[in-house]
């Protein structure tokens, strides 16, 4: 029997992972040539050219509203096939329309791609398959039973229907809304739908199916006793539904059509929340989660039913940083999980119906060629799944094959474009790659400008470097001005904490790109140079202002004291932080909480956070927010939400705090913050009861947001310094890397 202690050990290690054997990898090529990564593998009877799998990234709003794959989606997948990946998997495709109301919108339309609606969707899938196959890759379609309790409860307003689940379970987004127990008749229909969708996929020339059985989606709600508490009927056996689905697919597609299954070894809720499982209302029902041994037994039975391959992770929506490991999580975080499954299958001589070993795909921030190759050589897994890394750089496989690892554009783990963007109403994109999901709009080859110009770019952060690269490709003569001694902008400070190693890697990538630009005689780099309207006037045809933003200084008594610094100053002067004992951080946004993590967990300081609103990291993706909050809570960082600083002294901060019992727990990581345009009429009202408090502080860090550093732009405009003057990135509207690169790329393509 496999002991679940491994889960508790992992929860402990993921907070301070650099002390538990996890490293912070870089884009090195120490193991080149990558012979294992680029060796073929057989799945059932399908021979895949290499060991790299493009993971599913939810193709939300990338299809027509009928569900037919659009040109956006077709071009998006073909771009990744061109980049050299062996196997592509799509995002989730529901087979539950008419059963799960959360997957449908009014008018029988959907933001999901479909393969079940009618023949009108089929031609799109044939085009997807043709585009992928033309570049030597294979593609599996990810079929899902639906969302269930993790679906949008808006269906209650638009369709007057409750979300569904295996049993009566609270909805994830609004726990006050129940998800009702689905009938056995509808479950039988779902089983048949899986078989039909798989048969259609095979007929559309797709190479296999990929079952969406993890993360607490509907298939897992049926196959995990945490959610499935049925006491009657055949599906009171929590394994039965998943096994019936596989048998239905086998019956419709035959023995040679590959079936892949995505599963979590554990929801890991008990290991994550421990005693909170007994006190948090929305978690109480889920205590009887599948054990590791139960999962392994279930996987064996799935193989007997016809599954050919698994990828294995941990967690669910209620601890969302696990299935979606953010920037602050370690790379290779689930390699030990993949190895555990491989060893179990080997020890029990588990073979697929094709008579071969069952490949295990490793997941979890493996976008570094040396890390991926070492995992394969160590036999921890059989294939490597790259999801976000292939959004950041579709050419990842080709570059790794050539050993050009330093030129791979790294994912920064921000989730801002690939997940949060579609949660907020858009479609998946990428913060560091402005072409991702716009391949049908922007050609890979940047066209030459009709007239070559002399262009100045002010600022060497992400926006400035992206703009300079595009402008050089356009044929212009470019001078890049940077006031600091190196390229990077705010990334120089942002990459200081260990948990921000991927930001640091991205900064090194930008520096590498600038070095490549310096080989071009049309490019000039001016470091340690502050550009002014006077110094640039009359010298350039166009000026691009990419000066970024600066930290807001509040109008608080004592804000100019010597013990007060901005978050940027603190990160760039870590010795000063190390000398402090008691630190108060004013501002509980991303930078404030990440700095608190650094100061408390990495440096061991006493840390308190003061935040004016109810929630910490309110604008961050749920996964990124959850990981930080969970470990800030565990480490004893004290947070004062709904609190206002009244004055700062040399050794203390005075605040006015709302201490009403209705003030929400700032460390609630098991429930998301709804988008601003979504009103929750069931949200509890917050009362008011204020107390004045004194917080000891020999160092106060200001993390109150930013304002555009825009004065140079207005100076340039007022002095008519050039015929064309534009702003990009934070110099227009402070945001994150996503907004900066998109702005710079699009603007520079038009100059």
N, C-alpha and C positions, 0 to 999 in steps of 0.2 A: 504493500500500500504506500502511496506517495503522500507525504505529510504536507499539510497546508502551511507549515511554518515558513516555507519559502516566500509566501505572499507577505507575511508580516516583516520578514527581513527586507524584501524589496521596498515596501512602503517606507521603512526606516532609511534605506539607502538612497532613495530618490530625493530626499531632502538635502543631503550633504554628500552627493554622489562622488565628488572628487576624492573623498576619503574611503570609498568602498570599491575601489578597483575600476571605476569608470574614468575614462580620460576625456580630454577635449581635443578631438582629432583636427587635423588640418588637411588641406588639399595637397598632400605629398604623393610621390610616386615611388616610394621605397620598395614596393613589391613588384614593380613593373619588370617584365611583362605579366599581365594578369591572366595566366594560363587557365586557372580554374574558373574564373568568372566568364571567360569566353570559350568555354567548352560546351558542347551540346548536351541536352538532356531529353529523355523520352518520358512523356506523360501519357499513360495508357498506350496508344499507338502513335501519338503525335510527337514528332521530333522537333524541338525548339532549338534555335541556333545558338543561344547562349543562356546563362543563368540569371539574367536580369528580367524582372517583371515590373511593368508599370502598374502601380497600385491604383485602386479606384478613388476617384476624386469627385464624386457626385456631380454629374453633368447637368446641374440645375439650370433651367432657363437657357440651355444650349440647344434645345429642340424647338420645333414649331409647337404652337399650343395644342395641336392635334397629337403631339407626341412623336412626330416624324423627325429623325435626326436632321438638323439644319446644316447648311454649308459651314457654319461656324464649328459645329461638332465634327463634321467630316474632316475639315482641314486641321483641326486641333489634334485628332488622332493620327492623321497622316504625318504631321510634323514630328511626332514622337517616334513613329515607325522609321522615318528618314534618319532620325538621330541614333538608331542602332539598337534599340531595346529588342529583346527576343520575344517577349510575350506582353501584350497589352490587356488590361482589364478595364471594362467600362465602369462608370458610376452606377448606382443602384437603379434598376428598372423594375417598378412594381408589377406584380401579377394580381394585385388585389383591388383593382378598380371595381366599384360596386359593392365592395365588402369592407374595406377600410376607408372611411370618409375623409381621413386626413391627407390622402394622396391626390384628391381631386379638387378642382376649383369650379366655380359656377360655369354653367354652359357645357359641362362634360369636358372641360379643358384641363390641362395639367402643366405644371412647371417641370415635371419629370419627362424624360424620353419614354416612349412606350413601344412595346412590340405586340400588344394584345388588342389594339383598338379596331383595326381593319387592315385591309391590304394597302391602304394609303401610306402606312408607315414602313412597309417592307422595303420599298425601293431605297429609302434612306439607309437602312441597315446594309443592304447590298453594296451601296456606295462606300460606307464605312469599311466593310470587309475588303472591298477591292483596293481602296487606298492603302490599307495596312499591309495587305498581301503583296502589293506591288513593290514594297521595299523589304520583303523577306521576313516580316514579322508575323506573329499570330495574334489572335484576339479572342478573348472570352467575354461573354456578356454576363454582368452581375445581376442575377434575379433576386428580388426581395419579396417577402410575404407582406411587406408594408411597414408602416411606422408604429401603429398601435399607440401605446401610451407616450411615446416620444414624438408623436406627430403634432402638428399645429392644431390646437383646440378651436381654432376659428370656425371649424366645421359645425360647431354648436350654434353659431350665429348665422352662417350662410346656408346650412342644410338642415338645421334643427336636429342634428344627430350627434350623439356622444362619440368620442374616440372609442376604439375597441382594444381589448387585450385578452390574454389567456384567461385571466380572472379579473375581478374588480380591483383595479389598480389606480393610484393617483396619476393624473397627467403630469409629465415632467415639467412643462412650462408653467402651468397653473395648477398646483396640486389640489386646489379646492374643487377642480373639475374631475369627476371620476371617469375612468375608461371602463366600459362595461364588458362583461364576459361575453365572448363570441360564441355563437352556437356551433354545435357539431356539424350541422348541415353546411354552414359556410366554410368550415375547416375542410370538409370533404371537397367543396368546390375549389378552394385554394390549392389543394393537392393536385387536382386535375389541371388547374391553370398553370402550375409549374411544368407539368408534362407537356402541355400544349405550347407554352412559351419556349421550352427547350427544343421542341420539334421545329417550331418556326425559326428559331435561331440557327439550327442546323441547316434548314432549307435556305436561309439567307446567307450561307457560306461562312458563318461565324464558326470558330474552331472548338468551342467548348462553352460550358456554363460555369458560373461562379456563384455559389450560394451565399447569401448575405446573412450569416448566422451569428453575428457577434454584436457587441456593444449595446445589447438590450433592445435591438429592433424586434419587430414582431416575430420573426422566426425564433429568436432566442426567448422571447416572452413565452412561446409555447414549449421551449426545450430547456427551460431552467426552472427548478422548483421555487426559486425566489419569486417568480412571476406567475408560474403555473401552479395554482393551488386547487385545481379541479379535483373533485372527489368522485365523480361519476363519468361514465363514458370511456371510450377507448383512449381519448387523449388526456385522461387523468394520469396515464403513463407518460411522463414528460419527454421520454425519448421517441415516442411513437410518431409524432408529427414529422419530425425531421427525417426519420427513416422512411416514412411513407412518401415524402416528397422525393427523396432520392430514388426510390423504387419506381415512382411514377415517371421520372425523367428517363430512367433506364428502359422502362417499358416502351416509351415513345421514341427513343433515340438509338437503341441498341447498345451493344457492349463496348464499342470502340470510341464512342463520343466522350471526351474527357469531362469529368465533373470535379470541380474544385470547391472547397468549402472553407469559408472564413469563420473562425471560431475564437472566442477568448477562453483561455485556460481557466480563468475565473473572473467573475465580475469584480472581485476583490473589494467588495463593499465592507465586509466585516474587518478586513485587514486595514482598510483606509480609515473608517470612522469609529471602529471599536465601540466604546460605551455609547457613542452618539446613536448607534443603531437602536438603542432602547429608548432614547429620549426624543429624537427627531421624528415627528409624526409621519412625514413623507418617506422615511426610510424603514420604519418599523416592520412593514409587511415583508421586506426583502431579506430578512435575516437568514432564511433557509436557502441560501444560494448554493449552486452546484459546487461541490468540492473538486479539487484537482483530480482526485482519483475517479470521481463520477464522470468528469469531462473526458478523461482518458478512456474509460469504459465505453462512453457514448461514441467517441471517435472510432474505436475499434468496430463498433456495430455499424457505424456509417460506412466504413470501408467494406464491410461484408455486404452492405446494401448496394454499394457501387461507387463510393467516392474514391477518386484517384489521387487527390492532393489536398493539403491543408496549408493555410497560413494561420499563424497563432499569435494572439496578442493578449492583453489584459484590460479589464475595466469596462465601463459603460458610460452612459450619459451622466449619471449621478456622480462620477469621478472622471470627468471627461478628459482630463489631462493625460490619462493613461492610454486610451485608444487613439488619442490625437496628441502625442507628446510634443509640447511646445519648445520654444527656444531654451527655456530654463531646464529642461530635462536632458539627461545624458544621451549621447549617441550610442547606438547598440543596446538600448535599454532592455530589449526583450530577447536577446540572443540566448540567454540561459534558459528561457522558456522554450524556444525552438529546440535547443539541445536536449532538454528534458523529454520532449515528445519523441524526438528521433531515437533516443536511447531506450525509451519504453517500447516503441514499435520494434526496434531491433531485438530487444530482450525477449519479446513475446512473438517474434517471427511473423509479424503482420505484413502480409503482402496484399496488393490490390487484386481485383478480379482479372487483371491482365497478367498476373503472376510476377509482378515486379515490386520493388520497394516503393513505399508511398513517399513521394517527395514532400519535404517540409520547407515551406517558404518562411524566411525570417523577415520580420518587419521592425520598424522603430528607429528612425533617424540613422539610416545606413548610407547616407549619401556621400561617403568618402571612400574612394577606390581602395585604399590600403585596408581600411576597416572591413569593407565588404569582402575583399579577397581573403583576408586572414580568417574571417568567419567560415568561408567555404573550405579553405585548406585545413582548418581545425575540425571540420566535419560537424560544426554546430548546426548546419542547415544545408539544404540542397540548392536553394535559389535565394536571391536577394530581391526584396521588393523596394522599389523606388517610386514614391508618389510625388510629394512636393519637390524633390530634387529634379524630376523631369519636367515640372512646370518652370522651375528656375532656369534650367538649361536642358532643352530637348537633346542637345548634342552630348550630354553626359557620357553615354556609352561609347560613342565614336572617339571622343577626346580621351577617355580612359584607355581605350584600345591602343591609341597612339602614344599614350604616356604623357599627354598634355594636360596633366591634372591641375596645374596652376591656373590654367585658363578656364576651368570649369566655374561657372557662376554659381556660388553656393546659395542654398536655401537659408533663410535667416530665422525660420521657425516662428514667424510672427502671426501666421494664420489670418492676417488682415485681408488679404485678397482671395486666398483659396477657399476660406470658410466664411469669415465674417461678412465678406462682400455679398455672398448669396443669402446669408441669414438676414441681412439688411435690405435685400430686394434686388441685388444684381445677379451676376453669374460668376463662377469661379475664374479667377485671374491669378496673377503673381506679382508680389511686391517688387521683386528685383528684375523681372522680365516683362517689360511693357507690351510685348507681342503676344504673350500667352492668352489664348482664346480670342485673339484678334488676328490670327494668321490669315483669315480670309479678307482682312481689311488692309493690313500692312505687309508688304512683301518683305521677305527676309533680306533681299538685296536692297539697300537704301539707294534710291535713284539720285543721280547727280543733279545738282541745282542748275537751272538754266543759265545762271550768272554766278560766277565765283566771287565771294566777298571776303573782306577782312572782318573777322568777328572776334570780339572780346567776350570771354565768359568770366564772370566774377563769382568765385566761390568754388572750392574743391571738394564739396560733399557729394553725396549720391546724385543730386540733380545736376550739379556742375559737370561731373565726369560723364554722366549719360549724355548730356547735351553736347559736350566736346566730342565724344565718340561719333555721334550722329552727324555733327557738323563737318568733321573730317571726312566721313563717308560721303557727304554731299559734295565734297570737292572744295570746301572753303579753307581759308587760311585762318587758323584759330590760335589765340593767345589765352591761356587759362591763368587767372590771377588768384592766388590763395594767400591770405594774410598770415597763416600759420606756417610752421616749418615742414609740415607734411600734409598729404592728401587725407581726407576723411571727414572733415566737418564735425558735426556732433557725434559721429560714430567714434571719434577718438575718446570721448568720455563714456559713451554708451557701452563700449566694449571692455571696460575695465573689470567689472565683476566676473568671476569665473562662470557664472550662469549665462553670461552674455558672450560666450566664446564664438557663437555663430555670427554675431554682429562684428566681432573682431576679425573673423575670417572674411567677412564681406568687405571690410575696410581694406584688408590685404589684397583682395581681388581687385578692388578699385585702384589701388596703388600699382598693381601689376598691369592693369589696363592702361594706366597713364604712362608707365614705362614703355609699353608697346607703342603708344601714341608718339612718344618722343623719338621713335625711329623714323617718323614721318617728317620730312623737311617743312611741311606746312603747319606743324604744331610747335608751339613754344610754351613752356611752363615757367611761371614766375611765382616761386614760393617766397614766403616772408615779404610779400608785397601787398600793401593796402591800396586798392584801386580807388581813385576819387574822380569826381566829375571833371575836375581841372586837369588831372593827368591823362584822362582818356579822350577829352574833347577834340574832335576833328581827326582822330587817328583811325577810326573804325567805321565800317559801313553799318554794322549791327552790333549791339551790345546785349548780352544775355545776363540778367541779374539773378544769380543763384546764391544769394547771401544768407539763406536760411532764416533762423529765428533766434530770439534770445529769451532768457528766463524773466518772467514777470516779477518785479519787486513790489510787494504789497505796501499799502499805506497803513502800516501798523507801528505803533510806538515801539522804538527799539529795533526796528528792522535793519537799521544801519550800524548796529553794534558790531564790535570786533568778533564776537562769537557766532555771527550769522554769515553763512555762505550760501551760494546757490548750489543746486544739485550738480551742475556742471563743474563748478569749482571744487566741490568735495571729491568728485570722481577723479579729477585731474591732479588732485593733491591728496592722495590716500594717506600719506604720513600724518596729516593733520587729523584725519578721521581716526587713525590708529591711536593717537594720543588722547582722544576723548574717552570719557567713561559713560556719560549719560547724553544721549542724542535724541533730540526731538525733530521730527520731519514734518514740516507744514505742507500738507498736500498729499492726498491718498490716491492719486492717479497712478499710471503705469510707472513713471520715473520715480515717484515717491516710494511706492511699494517695493520696486526692484532694488532701490537704494537701501531701503530698510532691510531687505533680505541679505544684501551684501554686508551691511554694517553689523547685523545681528548674527547671522548664520555663518558667514565667512570670517568676520573679524571679532565676533564675540562681544559686541557692545550692548549696553542696555538701550533699547530703542522704543520710542513711542511715536505714534502717528496721529496727527490731528487733521481731520477731514470735515469740511463744511456740509457735505451732502450725506445721504444715508448709506451709500455704497462705495466701496473701494474699487479702483480700477474699472469704473463703470463703462468706459469706452473700449475695453479690451475684449478680445475673443474669450469665450467661456473657458476654453482649455487653458489658455495662458493665465488667465485670472485665477482659475481654480488651483493650479499648481502652486503659485506664489502664496495665495491666501492660506492654503492648507498647511504649508510649512511655516509661515509666519505665525499662525495660530499655535502649531506644535512647539515652536521655539520660544513662545512667551512674549512676543512683541505685543505691546498694549496699544489698542486703537481707540481713539475717541472720535466716533463719527457723529454727525450732526452737532459739531462743536466749532466754536469760533475763537481765534486767538485775539486776546484783548491787548496784551503788551508783552514785550520781550525784555528780559533783564540779562545781566552778564552771567547768571547762573540758573535762570529759570524762565519758563514760559507760562503765562497766565492765560487760561481759557475759560470760556463760558460754554458749558456742556449740557446738552439735553439728556437727562437721566430717566426720562419717562420709561416705564416698563415696556411700552410698545415700540421703542426704538429697535430696529432690526439688528440682528447679529451681523457685524461687519465681516465675519469669517464664514459666512454661508457659502460654501463651495459646492453644495449638492443641488443648487437651484440657480437657474440663469437669470440675468437681468433682461427683461423684455426690451425689444427695440423701442425707441422713443415714440414712434407713431402707433404703438399698440397699447391700447388702454385696457387695464385689468380692473374691471368693476368689482372684483372679489378681493382686491388687495386690502389688507387691514389698514385702517387709518392710524397715523402716528400722532400721539398726543405730545404735549409740551410740559416739561418740568425742568427748569434750569438750575445748575449749580456752578459756582466758580471753583476752579481747581488750579493748583500750582504743580507744574511738571518740572522736576530738576533737569537742567540742561546746561552742560558746558560747551555744547555745540548745537547750533540750530541750522537745519538744512531747508532751504526754500525750494519747494517743488510744486509751484502753483501754476504751471502751464507756461506757454510761450506766446510771444507776439512776433509778427514779421519784422525782420531786420530790413526795412524797406526805404530808409532815408536816402541811401545812395541812388535808388531808382528815381525818386522824386527830384533829387539833385541833378541827375543826368537829364531827365526830361526838361526841367526848367532851364537848363543851360544849353539845350539843343546839342547835346554831346555827340549824337549820331543820328542818321536818318531813321534808324529802326532801333527801338529800345524795348525789350520785353522782360517780364519776370517769369520765373519758374519755381516750382516747389514751395518750400516754406516761406519764401519771400512774398508769395501771394497770400497763402493761407496755411498756417502751421498745421501739419498733420504728421504722418509717419512716412517711412521709406516708400510705401506704396504710392501715395499721392505725389511724392517728389519725383520719382522716376517716370511715372506716367506723364506728368506735366512736362518734364524736360524732353522726353522722347517725342511727344506729339508736337511740341513747339519747334524743336530743332528740325524736324522733318519738313517744316513749312518755310524755313529760312533759306 
